């Protein structure tokens, strides 16, 4: 346990600097100080000190807003980052609920943004769903967002044309293109169909590689 000897404005960040009787200093926000009734002469338990030190005197919703200010993320990602900073499940749930009400964290909007990015990169639906799952987005939300992806056939035709650039569809070139498209998550049958369309358009009889 330790007693608060003094509370003064910190030089930076608009916080308050607490000097404790055990020789330590803590920085807290004015809101936290008011909420906990911090004042000179008050005794803090070890648990109080640990909580203030872990959070840096920042409420969970404030920490969440700062995280989102740097980069958008899903509810699952945000919750994990808050947990890493020592916030309890109850604090995290309350913070997520508050920020959701303000529209600052929204998995549907987040999934839509990633879908738009995937479309710009001509990624497959399978690759998009894998990425959304990796980021903790609910599968139903992910499936709804993935509907906005362009038709796989159209995307593949565009990619094949960009890769081959009008070149004769030789076996080695087909094999290389097939591996490239498979690496982007497209299904084998869809890739072979796109390569076949390219071959037909260029009046060549080269068959796409077998899966």
C-alpha positions, 0 to 999 in steps of 0.5 A: 500500500502507498499514500498519495503525497501529491497530485500535479499536472504532468508536463505533457499529455494533459494528465496528472502526475501522482507522487506516492509514498513508496517513491513511485510516480503514476500518470493518470487522466483527469477523468480517472482521477475524478472517477476514483476520487484520487487526492493527496492523502488517499491510500492506494492498495497494491491492486489499485497501483497495479491497475493504474500502472497497467493502464497508464491511467487511461480508460479502456474506451480511451485506449480503444479510441487511440488504437482505432485512430492509428488503424481500423480493426475488427472487434476481435482484434481490438479486444485482443489489443485491449486485453494485452494492455491489461484491461478486464473482460468487463472493461473491454466489453463496455469499451467495445459497446460504447465505440460501436454506438458511435460507429468507431468499430464496426465489423460490417464496415471493416469487412466491406473495406477489406473487400474493396481492397481485395477487389482492387488487388483481384484477390479471390473470394476464398482468399478474402474469406481467409483474411477476414477469418484471420482478423476475427470477423464473423463468418456470416458478416464475411460472407455478406461482404464477399458478395461485393467481389467481382465475378471470379471469371471476370477477375480471372480473365483480367488477370490472365490477360495482364499476365500473358499480355497477348503472348502465345499461350505456351505450356510453360507460360500457362503453368507459370500463370496457373501457379500465380493464380492458384497462389491468389486463392482462385479455384483450380477449375476457374483458373483452367477455364480462364486459361482455356478462354484465353487460348481460344481467343488467341486461336491456339490449341494449348490446353491449361495445365491439369490441377 
